[in-house]
Amino acid sequence: MAALNPGGKIFIHEFILDNTMDKPLFPALFSLNMFLGTKQGQSYSEQQLTDMLTRQGVKDIETIGKLNC
């Protein structure tokens, strides 16, 4: 990632879906709202976010807080 200095950090604050993509309820409803209100909006699962970051060369990915909404 050319835009991130070595040792830099990325923080993602998001309504994250389970890997089944259908729960918890609030992120699922938020994803539906994003789909209806934008061209390509949606919520993502933790695995999808991890995969996107890994493809860009991000290492040491860690989840530090998770709320059950």
N, C-alpha and C positions, 0 to 999 in steps of 0.2 A: 504494500500500500504506500504509494509515493506521497500521499497527503498526510501520513502519520509518521512522526519522528520515531526512531527506534526507542523502544521502551514506553511508547505512548499508550494510552488507554482509550478504549471505546466503551461508553456506557449506553445501554439501551433501556429505556423506560417505556414499557409497552404492555398492552393487554395481550398476554400470551396464551394461545390455545394449547390444550393437550395435544399429543401427537395424533390422536384420533380426529382432531379438527372439529369436534362437536361439543366441547366443554372446556372449562367451566362456563356457566351460563352467560355471565356478563361479557367476557371476550367473544363468545359466539354471537351474541346479539350485536356487539360492537362491529364485528366482522360483517354481519348482514347489513348494518347501517352504512358501513364504508362501501360495500358492494353496490348498494342502491344509490348512494350519493356521489360516487366518483367513478371515473372511467375504469380504474384498475385497483381500487382500494380493497384491502382485506386485512384481517389479522393473520398472524403467522404462528406456527408452533415453535416450541423451543428447538426442535430438531431442524426445522427449516431455517431458523435464524443461525444456528450453529453451522449448517451446511453452507449458507451464503457467506458467512465470515471465513470459514475454512477455505473456500474456493478463492478468496481474496488474499490468502496467506496469513490470516490472523491465527495466532497460536495462544495457548494457555487460556482458553475460553472457560469462564466460570460464571455460574449463576449464584448471586450473592443474596438475593431476597426474592421470595415468591409469596404472593398473597393468594389465597383461595377466594375468589370473588363469586 
